[in-house]
Amino acid sequence: MDEQAGPGVFFNNNNNSVLGGGGKGPLPDGDAGEAARAQYSIPGILHFLQHEWARFEVERAQWEVERAELQRTAAYAGAA
């Protein structure tokens, strides 16, 4: 799993926009900022959430290992 995947990985490039406007047709001159915004899709959003959840679980497991090591070190130091 890509640890450094940003939101750009999940852009929808097939013009099936979830956001209003659909991103179809020429844009008026004043909408350049809107054109730069990402058009997200439901599968892209779900993929992002699954990726973040998996990353969170890995970080939690690493934290638990570190916590157990520190508890073991503290118990050993207290026994001496």
Backbone as a printed PyTorch tensor [residue, N CA C, xyz], in Angstrom:
tensor([[[  0.8500,  -1.1780,   0.0000],
         [  0.0000,   0.0000,   0.0000],
         [  0.8900,   1.2330,   0.0000]],

        [[  0.5640,   2.2260,  -0.7670],
         [  1.3590,   3.4240,  -0.9030],
         [  1.2120,   4.2980,   0.3360]],

        [[  2.2900,   4.4530,   1.0820],
         [  2.2370,   5.2230,   2.3200],
         [  2.0770,   6.7200,   2.0770]],

        [[  2.5090,   7.1860,   0.8990],
         [  2.5040,   8.6210,   0.6420],
         [  1.4310,   9.0470,  -0.3590]],

        [[  0.4090,   8.2420,  -0.5520],
         [ -0.6350,   8.5900,  -1.5080],
         [ -1.4030,   9.8030,  -1.0100]],

        [[ -1.4520,  10.8180,  -1.8490],
         [ -2.1960,  12.0280,  -1.5100],
         [ -3.5480,  12.0150,  -2.1950]],

        [[ -4.3360,  13.0480,  -1.9940],
         [ -5.6650,  13.0780,  -2.5960],
         [ -5.6190,  13.0950,  -4.1260]],

        [[ -4.4890,  13.4870,  -4.7250],
         [ -4.3800,  13.5130,  -6.1790],
         [ -4.4840,  12.1340,  -6.8060]],

        [[ -4.2100,  11.0970,  -6.0380],
         [ -4.2740,   9.7340,  -6.5420],
         [ -5.7170,   9.3350,  -6.8350]],

        [[ -6.6540,   9.9890,  -6.1870],
         [ -8.0270,   9.5480,  -6.2340],
         [ -8.9200,  10.4640,  -7.0660]],

        [[ -8.3330,  11.2830,  -7.9200],
         [ -9.1420,  12.1550,  -8.7670],
         [ -9.9110,  11.3400,  -9.7780]],

        [[-11.0880,  11.8120, -10.1110],
         [-11.9310,  11.1580, -11.1090],
         [-11.6870,  11.8370, -12.4470]],

        [[-11.1880,  11.1110, -13.4170],
         [-10.8850,  11.6940, -14.7180],
         [-11.8890,  11.3060, -15.7960]],

        [[-13.0130,  10.7190, -15.4280],
         [-13.9430,  10.2480, -16.4440],
         [-15.1740,  11.1400, -16.5800]],

        [[-15.1280,  12.3550, -16.0280],
         [-16.2080,  13.3430, -16.1240],
         [-17.5360,  12.8790, -15.5380]],

        [[-17.5480,  11.8650, -14.7130],
         [-18.7480,  11.4780, -13.9700],
         [-18.6410,  12.0790, -12.5850]],

        [[-18.8740,  13.3550, -12.4960],
         [-18.6180,  14.1110, -11.2810],
         [-19.6640,  13.8530, -10.2130]],

        [[-19.2210,  13.8310,  -8.9770],
         [-20.1260,  13.7660,  -7.8410],
         [-20.5260,  15.1760,  -7.4370]],

        [[-19.6160,  16.1370,  -7.6670],
         [-19.8810,  17.5130,  -7.2950],
         [-20.7720,  18.1750,  -8.3350]],

        [[-21.4550,  19.2290,  -7.9310],
         [-22.3500,  19.9410,  -8.8380],
         [-21.6210,  20.5200, -10.0280]],

        [[-22.3030,  20.6500, -11.1350],
         [-21.7090,  21.2310, -12.3300],
         [-21.1750,  20.1930, -13.2870]],

        [[-20.7100,  19.0880, -12.7930],
         [-20.2780,  17.9910, -13.6380],
         [-18.9550,  18.2010, -14.3310]],

        [[-18.4260,  19.4310, -14.3700],
         [-17.1450,  19.6680, -15.0130],
         [-17.1900,  19.4980, -16.5120]],

        [[-18.3560,  19.5950, -17.1310],
         [-18.4800,  19.3930, -18.5700],
         [-18.6620,  20.7310, -19.2660]],

        [[-18.1030,  20.8420, -20.4530],
         [-18.2680,  22.0610, -21.2340],
         [-17.2280,  23.0980, -20.8590]],

        [[-17.1460,  24.1680, -21.6610],
         [-16.1550,  25.2150, -21.3960],
         [-16.5310,  25.9970, -20.1310]],

        [[-15.5120,  26.4450, -19.4380],
         [-15.7230,  27.1990, -18.2110],
         [-15.7110,  28.6900, -18.5010]],

        [[-16.5540,  29.4550, -17.8450],
         [-16.4700,  30.9120, -17.9620],
         [-15.1500,  31.3980, -17.3880]],

        [[-14.7390,  32.6060, -17.7350],
         [-13.4420,  33.1490, -17.3220],
         [-13.2610,  33.1750, -15.8110]],

        [[-14.3080,  33.3970, -15.0350],
         [-14.2010,  33.5440, -13.5990],
         [-14.1200,  32.2390, -12.8350]],

        [[-14.2030,  31.0950, -13.4730],
         [-14.2460,  29.8010, -12.7790],
         [-12.9320,  29.0290, -12.8500]],

        [[-11.8280,  29.7150, -12.9950],
         [-10.5330,  29.0280, -13.0960],
         [-10.2140,  28.2920, -11.7950]],

        [[-10.5650,  28.8610, -10.6500],
         [-10.3110,  28.2030,  -9.3620],
         [-11.1270,  26.9450,  -9.2070]],

        [[-12.3510,  26.9610,  -9.7040],
         [-13.2000,  25.7740,  -9.6290],
         [-12.6520,  24.6550, -10.5030]],

        [[-12.0550,  25.0110, -11.6340],
         [-11.5010,  24.0060, -12.5340],
         [-10.3330,  23.2790, -11.8880]],

        [[ -9.6130,  23.9550, -10.9840],
         [ -8.4590,  23.3450, -10.3320],
         [ -8.8810,  22.3750,  -9.2320]],

        [[-10.1180,  22.4800,  -8.7490],
         [-10.5810,  21.5750,  -7.6970],
         [-10.7500,  20.1680,  -8.2390]],

        [[-10.5700,  19.1950,  -7.3490],
         [-10.6820,  17.7940,  -7.7390],
         [-12.1420,  17.4040,  -7.9300]],

        [[-12.3830,  16.5340,  -8.8710],
         [-13.7020,  15.9460,  -9.0770],
         [-13.6160,  14.5280,  -8.5240]],

        [[-14.2710,  14.2630,  -7.4070],
         [-14.1660,  12.9820,  -6.7310],
         [-15.2810,  12.0360,  -7.1720]],

        [[-14.9670,  10.7530,  -7.1350],
         [-15.9690,   9.7270,  -7.4360],
         [-16.2000,   8.9040,  -6.1680]],

        [[-17.3400,   8.2440,  -6.1020],
         [-17.6400,   7.4040,  -4.9370],
         [-16.5950,   6.2960,  -4.7790]],

        [[-16.2200,   5.5660,  -5.8510],
         [-15.1680,   4.5500,  -5.6750],
         [-13.8420,   5.1580,  -5.2110]],

        [[-13.5080,   6.3520,  -5.6940],
         [-12.2770,   7.0020,  -5.2650],
         [-12.3120,   7.3700,  -3.7950]],

        [[-13.4580,   7.8660,  -3.3490],
         [-13.6190,   8.2240,  -1.9400],
         [-13.5160,   6.9790,  -1.0660]],

        [[-14.1730,   5.8940,  -1.4700],
         [-14.1130,   4.6460,  -0.6990],
         [-12.6900,   4.0960,  -0.6470]],

        [[-11.9830,   4.1750,  -1.7610],
         [-10.5980,   3.7120,  -1.8050],
         [ -9.7410,   4.5260,  -0.8330]],

        [[ -9.9300,   5.8440,  -0.8460],
         [ -9.1810,   6.7100,   0.0630],
         [ -9.4690,   6.3550,   1.5200]],

        [[-10.7440,   6.1620,   1.8570],
         [-11.1060,   5.8240,   3.2340],
         [-10.5190,   4.4770,   3.6510]],

        [[-10.5470,   3.4960,   2.7450],
         [ -9.9640,   2.1900,   3.0520],
         [ -8.4580,   2.3100,   3.2640]],

        [[ -7.8120,   3.1180,   2.4290],
         [ -6.3710,   3.3300,   2.5540],
         [ -6.0450,   3.9770,   3.8980]],

        [[ -6.7910,   5.0070,   4.2590],
         [ -6.5440,   5.7000,   5.5170],
         [ -6.8140,   4.7910,   6.7160]],

        [[ -7.8600,   3.9820,   6.6240],
         [ -8.1720,   3.0540,   7.7240],
         [ -7.0450,   2.0450,   7.9050]],

        [[ -6.5340,   1.4960,   6.8100],
         [ -5.4370,   0.5300,   6.8870],
         [ -4.1890,   1.1970,   7.4620]],

        [[ -3.9060,   2.4210,   7.0500],
         [ -2.7560,   3.1540,   7.5730],
         [ -2.9170,   3.3970,   9.0770]],

        [[ -4.1220,   3.7490,   9.4830],
         [ -4.4050,   3.9590,  10.9010],
         [ -4.1730,   2.6700,  11.6950]],

        [[ -4.6280,   1.5410,  11.1760],
         [ -4.4580,   0.2610,  11.8650],
         [ -2.9840,  -0.1000,  12.0080]],

        [[ -2.1790,   0.1690,  10.9790],
         [ -0.7410,  -0.1050,  11.0540],
         [ -0.0990,   0.7700,  12.1160]],

        [[ -0.4490,   2.0520,  12.1150],
         [  0.1120,   2.9560,  13.1240],
         [ -0.2910,   2.5370,  14.5360]],

        [[ -1.5310,   2.0950,  14.7070],
         [ -2.0000,   1.6530,  16.0250],
         [ -1.2320,   0.4210,  16.4780]],

        [[ -0.9980,  -0.5290,  15.5680],
         [ -0.2540,  -1.7370,  15.9180],
         [  1.1850,  -1.3840,  16.3010]],

        [[  1.7950,  -0.4480,  15.5610],
         [  3.1550,  -0.0300,  15.8880],
         [  3.1930,   0.6460,  17.2610]],

        [[  2.1780,   1.4480,  17.5550],
         [  2.1070,   2.1160,  18.8550],
         [  1.9820,   1.0920,  19.9770]],

        [[  1.1710,   0.0640,  19.7650],
         [  0.9860,  -0.9580,  20.7910],
         [  2.2850,  -1.7280,  21.0530]],

        [[  3.0490,  -1.9870,  19.9910],
         [  4.3370,  -2.6730,  20.1600],
         [  5.2870,  -1.7880,  20.9560]],

        [[  5.3550,  -0.5180,  20.5880],
         [  6.2260,   0.4080,  21.3000],
         [  5.8100,   0.5390,  22.7720]],

        [[  4.5140,   0.5920,  23.0190],
         [  3.9920,   0.6990,  24.3860],
         [  4.3890,  -0.5300,  25.2130]],

        [[  4.2540,  -1.7200,  24.6150],
         [  4.6170,  -2.9440,  25.3210],
         [  6.1120,  -2.9680,  25.6360]],

        [[  6.9370,  -2.5010,  24.7000],
         [  8.3860,  -2.4580,  24.9410],
         [  8.7180,  -1.5040,  26.0740]],

        [[  8.0700,  -0.3490,  26.1010],
         [  8.3260,   0.6170,  27.1680],
         [  7.8590,   0.0900,  28.5190]],

        [[  6.7290,  -0.6140,  28.5390],
         [  6.2530,  -1.2060,  29.7900],
         [  7.2150,  -2.2740,  30.2860]],

        [[  7.7360,  -3.0640,  29.3550],
         [  8.6970,  -4.1030,  29.7270],
         [  9.9750,  -3.4700,  30.2770]],

        [[ 10.4370,  -2.3990,  29.6270],
         [ 11.6440,  -1.7040,  30.0820],
         [ 11.4130,  -1.0910,  31.4660]],

        [[ 10.2480,  -0.4980,  31.6680],
         [  9.9480,   0.1080,  32.9660],
         [  9.8490,  -0.9510,  34.0540]],

        [[  9.2510,  -2.0950,  33.7420],
         [  9.1460,  -3.1710,  34.7280],
         [ 10.5240,  -3.7340,  35.0710]],

        [[ 11.3870,  -3.8540,  34.0600],
         [ 12.7460,  -4.3680,  34.2940],
         [ 13.5360,  -3.3920,  35.1370]],

        [[ 13.3990,  -2.0850,  34.8540],
         [ 14.1280,  -1.0640,  35.6050],
         [ 13.6070,  -0.9820,  37.0400]],

        [[ 12.3150,  -1.2240,  37.2400],
         [ 11.7400,  -1.1720,  38.5720],
         [ 12.1390,  -2.3630,  39.4280]],

        [[ 12.4320,  -3.4900,  38.7750],
         [ 12.8020,  -4.7000,  39.5000],
         [ 14.2600,  -4.6420,  39.9440]],

        [[ 15.0550,  -3.8330,  39.2880],
         [ 16.4910,  -3.7830,  39.6060],
         [ 16.8040,  -2.9290,  40.7970]]])
